[in-house]
Amino acid sequence: MTVLVANDVPPSIRGHLKRWFIEPRPNVFVGTLNKRTHDNVIRYIQRNASPSFGFLCISSSPNCQGYTIERLGHHGLSGWDAVEFSGIQLVAPPH
């Protein structure tokens, strides 16, 4: 399962994401992708995103947490940062 939360989604990227995801709320995309498709979607977004575009992607992964966190650009979390601590991905509040 993959959950992608985006901001300032251009119509071209929104249309591309709707091929594999449902959009239960504006700018929130949910779907189940295999590894290859997931990587291709992320690369497409990185190539075609505007400077103001950003996303936070949480995907199922075969690690101890069961998920991975990926970010690109400004993600609208008001200073919250994804950090890795002893191999575990966490989201840290602003100082």
C-alpha positions in Angstrom: 0.0 0.0 0.0 1.2 3.5 -0.8 -0.2 6.8 0.5 1.0 9.9 -1.2 0.2 13.4 0.2 1.0 16.2 -2.3 0.7 19.9 -2.5 0.3 22.1 -5.7 -0.3 19.1 -7.9 -0.2 20.1 -11.6 -2.9 18.6 -13.8 -0.4 16.4 -15.7 0.9 14.8 -12.5 -2.6 14.4 -11.1 -3.7 12.6 -14.2 -0.6 10.4 -14.1 -1.2 9.5 -10.4 -4.9 8.6 -11.1 -3.7 5.7 -13.3 -2.6 3.8 -10.2 -4.2 5.6 -7.2 -7.6 6.7 -6.0 -7.9 10.2 -4.6 -10.2 10.0 -1.6 -9.5 13.6 -0.7 -7.9 16.4 -2.7 -4.1 15.8 -3.0 -4.2 12.5 -1.1 -3.5 9.4 -3.3 -3.8 5.8 -2.1 -3.0 2.7 -4.0 -1.1 -0.6 -4.1 1.9 -0.6 -6.5 4.6 -3.1 -7.2 8.2 -2.0 -6.6 8.9 -1.2 -10.3 5.7 0.8 -10.8 6.3 2.7 -7.6 9.9 3.6 -8.6 8.7 4.7 -12.1 5.9 6.9 -10.6 8.4 8.6 -8.2 10.9 9.2 -11.0 8.1 10.7 -13.2 7.1 13.1 -10.4 10.7 14.1 -9.8 11.3 14.8 -13.5 8.0 16.7 -14.1 7.4 18.5 -10.8 7.5 22.3 -10.5 9.7 23.9 -7.8 6.6 24.5 -5.6 5.5 20.9 -5.8 6.2 18.6 -2.9 5.0 15.3 -1.6 5.2 12.9 1.4 5.0 9.3 0.4 4.6 6.4 2.9 4.8 2.9 1.3 4.7 -0.6 2.6 8.2 -2.1 2.8 9.7 -5.4 4.1 11.6 -3.7 6.9 11.2 -3.8 10.7 8.7 -0.9 10.6 6.7 -2.2 7.6 6.9 1.1 5.8 9.3 3.7 4.3 8.9 7.5 4.1 10.0 9.4 1.0 9.8 13.2 0.5 10.3 15.6 -2.3 10.3 19.4 -2.1 8.1 21.4 0.1 5.7 19.0 1.8 3.6 21.4 3.9 4.6 19.9 7.3 5.6 23.2 8.9 9.2 22.3 9.7 8.6 18.7 10.6 11.5 16.6 9.2 11.8 12.9 8.4 14.9 11.6 10.2 16.5 8.2 10.5 17.4 7.0 14.0 19.2 3.6 14.3 17.7 2.5 11.0 14.1 3.5 12.0 12.4 6.4 10.1 10.7 8.9 12.2 9.1 12.3 11.8 10.6 14.9 14.1 8.8 18.1 15.2 10.4 21.5 14.7 12.8 22.6 17.5 
